[in-house]
């Protein structure tokens, strides 16, 4: 604002001249762009259906990419570094890693896309009989992008209710061709007894916001969750990841439908999936493109062939409770943004867990520890890239140190891996770890802040020498 103060001052004093493009001309560009985008998505969707069993998941992912990309271009414009990794990481945090890579690859294959978007705008101007000026070019491109965005938003609605596009075209208003998206959304359906609020009463982005998109918006709109340089975050990075995971699981059970339409039967369906999911779900990247039902069926087939132990099926109550409590908070927040969200009694899906926390995981036996530390990582590996093959080389890095520290101190993995060199102290000849939430670390609760001395075996293995070497090298983390 300061840098542009003179321009702003001049602009405030202007009455505003008439735009070169009339509303009718812009509507024509909008309509053509929307129709082209509709046809493109239709063609791609049918292609997915012919060739891939995960067609629904693929088209939902593609529409998600288009929504994020086009909305950003409409609001912020098309930057000179469009499609670069820096641009994608900065502007599209809501996309998954796979979606980001798809977007980066798309622009890598089309390095002239930015110029071509202006060429398309020039064609739209000629079709509208408007002279080509710099302002007109950028206005035409913006309207074109708005039309394509409207088509992407409409297509997401069509994935939820395939009749959405056509219900508004059954009267005389369809005589002049497909209506703009806003007009279609405003036409009431034939039956309106117990249906949710008409689309026209719910504004975007809430009208079509999926569970995953809502979870990302929730985090972005709640600064206490993330914190900043001076104020501690309410949630750790791990908690935020678990929150997003709960939303993704709901979406993979429920489909990429608007979260505002979630009702009890959808939660019951998710709960049923939890009882059939393998405990190793989503450990394989293959699961990313599969619905929960597909993952469940695959696990059931593996049990029949003997490839899977039946004991590995079904999530523990601690996991399902965590997912449902996160979803309860998310749905309560959505209900504050949108009218008509159905109230759900989440207590019906929360299971009592009366186990002692210390008994929820079996401790390793001494013999299991002996077998563990006989692995080549600690006795001699073939190479750095083949640490589990027997050889003569030993590397003293995180792979070597984390498990011995955990074994001899009882510290949690996260506590160990986040240690800085400032967290390592020595007093009266005794070396110790400081387990704290300072220096960017996190602990489970206040009681978890403590001093932990080095065990004799860690001293014998040379952990103090490792710490000294890192300090001499100018490092700050215990495991850089």
ABEGO torsion letter per residue (X at the ends): XAAAAAAAAAAAABAEBBBABBAAAAAAAAAAAAAAAAAAAAAAAAAAAAABAAAAAAAAAAAAAAAAAAAAAAAAEBBAABGBAAAAAAABAABBAAAAAAAAAAAAABAAAAAAAAAAAAAAAAAAGBBBBAAAAAAAAAAAAAAAAAAAAAAAAAAABAAAAAAAAABAAAAAEBBBAAAAAABBBABAAABBBBAAABBOAAAABBAAAAAAAAAAABAAAAEBAABBBABBAAAAAAAAAAAAAAAAAAEBBBAAABBAAAAAAAAAAAAABBAABGABAAAAABBAAAAAAAAAAAAAAGABBAAABEBBAAAAAAAAAAAAAAAAAAAAABBGBBBBBAAAABBBBABBAAAABBBBBAAAAAAAAABAAAAEBABAABAABBBABBBBBAAAAAAAAAAAAGBBAAAAAABBAAABBBBGGBBBBBBBABGGBBBABAAABBBBBBBAAAAAAGAAAAAAAAAAAGBABABX
